[in-house]
């Protein structure tokens, strides 16, 4: 790591720059404190977490001056340093921010090649659900993703997890994958367009249909 990159990741620098550019509010996703929205609506912390679809912690939501959702960050020190620079840059619009978030998803170590599993469906991927079909689970992974490796080594080895996964057709896609998909709404398109449409910005992510 170059010196400049190391400086950008220093916790004290992240704290000082975050305070300079943002108003930071810490919320408990199970809490009952009141949260006042910009439109005057008041709800409890746990209701706000459900509204914003926060499913695990730590998660950082970036909102603009009007309360609009700009970006979501499933936080590590490395991610905070890189994504904060993107979001504070006035030259980046929403689409550019999302593109860069996708480019950097999966940072943080891990193996070069995502692991394979015997229960993954093989291409070509026909994701259309027909009468009697199992529900669909799509797993998004990237290379060099420590969380993805942990999912395989810890999660997928548990009997209770295997039993639940047996109830689904399971497809694994790598971000940027050019595999062709067939869905109910679109006859055929590339996988990389789908993960952008689903706004996947963290790996591993599992989307259920």
N, C-alpha and C positions, 0 to 999 in steps of 0.2 A: 504494500500500500504506500503511495506517495505521501510525502509530508502534508501537502495541502489537503488530501483526502482525510488523513488522520485528524487534522485540525478540525475539519468540518464535522467529524464524528465525536469530538470531545463533548461529554455531557454538559459541562458548564457553558460551552459555546451554543449548544442547542437550546439550553434554557434561556440564555440572554437574548438570542435572536427570536425565539418564540415569543417572549414577553414583548419584544419590540414590535412585532408584526401582527400579533393575535391577542384576543381576549380569551384566555383559557379557562374553561369551566370543567370541573371533575364531577361526574355523575355516577351513581350506583345503579346498575341496570336492574337491581331488585329493590331499589329504594322507594320511599314514599314522600320525599321532599317535593315541594311544588316547583314546577318549571314553567315560567311565563314565556310564551311564544311572542314573536314580533307582532302577530295579528291580535294579541290580547288574550288568546286562548290559554288556559291554565290546565296543566295535567301533571301527574306524578311522574317521578323519574322512570319507573318501570313502564309506564304507558308511553313515554317518549322513546324509550329504548325499543319497544315493540313497533312504534310508528316508523322509526328509522331502521328497523330490521337489524338491530345489533344482536348478534347471537353468541358472541364470546368476547372475552377481554384479554389484553387491552385492545380497544378499537378507538381510533380518533376520527371524528367527523369534522370536515372543514366546511364551514358555512360562510356565504358571502354577506355583504352588508344588508341584504334584503331577506336573509334567512334561507337562501337557496343552497342546496347541497352541491358543493363543488367537487369534493373527493372524499374517499374513505381510505383510511390507513390502518391496517392491522400491524401494530407497532413493534418495531425493534429499533435499537439505536441507529443502525445503518439506514433503515427505511425512513426514520424521522429526519435524519440529516439530508437525504437525497430528495424526498418528497416535499419537505418544507421549502427547499430552494425553488422547486418548480411552482408551487402554489403562490409563493410571495412574488414571483416574477410577473410583472404587469404585461409582459410580451406574450404570455401563454394564455390562450383562450381555453374554454372548457374541453374542447375536443383535443387540443394539444396536450393538456394535462393528462387526460385519460390515456392517450397514446403512450406517453412516457411512463405512466404507471404500469401499463401493460408490458412495456419493454423491460421494466425492471422487476416485474413480479417474479418471485422465487429466489430473491437474493438471500444469501446467508449460508453458504456451504452446501453440503450434500453431494450426492453422486452425479456424475456427468450424464448418465443415461437413466431416465426414470425406470423404476423396476416394473417388471411384468407380473401378472397374476393369472392363474388358470381360469378364473371366472370372468375375465375381461372378454367381451365380445370382440371378434376379429372383423376387420374391414372386408367388404364394403359395409358402411354403417347405414342401415335402414332403421330410423328412429320412429317410424310411424307405429302407433299403438292400434291394434285391432282387437275385436271382441275375444276375450280370453287371454290376451297378452299380459305379461307381467308389467308392473309399473317400471319406469326407467330411471336409473341413477347414472348421471354423467359426472365423472371425476376429471377435474382439470389439474394438470401437473406441469412442472417445468424442470429442466435440468438444474443441478446444483441447488436443490430445494431440500433443506434439512427437515422441514416439516413433512414433506412428501415421504422421505425415507422413514421417518418416525411412524407415519401412517401405515406403511407397509410392515415395518418391523414389529410394531406394537399393536396397532389396531386390527389389521387384517389377520393377525395370527390368533386372535381371541375367538374361542368357539361361539360365544354369543353374538359377536359381530359377523362371523361367517354365516350363522343361522339367519340373521336379519338380511344379509346381502343375498342369500339364496332366494329371497322373495322378489328380487329385482333382476332385470336385465341391466348389466353394468358395462358402461362404455368408458374408456379412459382416453382423453385427448390431451395432447401437449399443446401449450400455448404457441400459436404460430403454425400449428399443424395444417398441412395442405390436404389432408384426407377429405374425401368427398362424403357429404352427409345427405340423406334423404329424410325430409320431415313432412308432416301433414300440410304445412302451409307453403313450403318451398320444395319443389321436386328434387333439386340437386344444387348444392353450393359447398364452398370450402369451409372447413372447420374453423379457420382463423377468423372468418367473418362472424361466426356464431358466438365465439367467446367475446368478441367486441360488442355484439348486440346484447349479450347478457351482462356486460360490464364486469367481467371477472378481473379483479385487480390483486388477488391474493391466491397463492397456491400453498397447500392443496385446497381446492374448493369442490364441493359436491352439490350438484343441482338435481333435484328430484322432480320428475314429471309423472 
